[in-house]
Amino acid sequence: MERKTGSQKPKPQDRDTRLKAALKANLARRKQQAKARGAAKPASEQSSEKDP
């Protein structure tokens, strides 16, 4: 059995690009979820949360 000695490790730049894309997708998903939660609450409930 032969081992491959020329295994390619991912370049740091590729990793940074991949992480940047994942972070952007995660932020967009969280923003969409927060927007959906805000739209689900009636306006009267939102104002009452501010007043203790």
For each residue, the residues with C-beta under 8 A, 3 or more apart:
1:
2:
3:
4: 7
5:
6:
7: 4
8:
9:
10: 14 15
11: 14 15
12: 15 16
13: 16 17
14: 10 11 17 18
15: 10 11 12 18 19
16: 12 13 19 20
17: 13 14 20 21
18: 14 15 21 22
19: 15 16 22 23
20: 16 17 23 24
21: 17 18 24 25
22: 18 19 25 26
23: 19 20 26 27
24: 20 21 27 28
25: 21 22 28 29
26: 22 23 29 30
27: 23 24 30 31
28: 24 25 31 32
29: 25 26 32 33
30: 26 27 33 34
31: 27 28 34 35
32: 28 29 35 36
33: 29 30 36 37
34: 30 31 37 38
35: 31 32 38 39
36: 32 33 39 40
37: 33 34 40 41
38: 34 35 41 46
39: 35 36
40: 36 37
41: 37 38 45 46
42: 45 46
43: 46 47
44: 47 48
45: 41 42 48 49
46: 38 41 42 43 49 50
47: 43 44 50 51
48: 44 45 51
49: 45 46
50: 46 47
51: 47 48
52:
